[in-house]
Amino acid sequence: MSPELSRFERQADEVLRESTLWPLWIVVIVHAVAFLAPVVVFALRDRGIPALAALAILLVGTGARVRGDLAARGGVGLLTRMLLATWVLACAAAWGAARWGVL
């Protein structure tokens, strides 16, 4: 038996599907990428303890979110897809920043 979706998850799905808020979500994702990309670069290139700890905490939180979504829905919802897309974009931005010497 799978747990039911929480009130937050139901409301988040409704808000994410509202097309008038999509520009806001784009801005939120871009800011998240701007935060995550340096964390990824500093953790993987410089191997700094604070950056590695931050990356580990963020990855564990993301994994918990994905696992919870899979248990509740049997698949990933829109919020989890946005979270995973943010990680993909952050890794691409981190690669580009390290490749061209920005960070």
ABEGO torsion letter per residue (X at the ends): XBBBBBAAAAAAAAAAABAAAAAAAAAAAAAAAAAAAAAAAAAAAAGBAAAAAAAAAAAAAAAAAAAAAAAAAGBBBAAAAAAAAAAAAAAAAAAAAAAAGAX
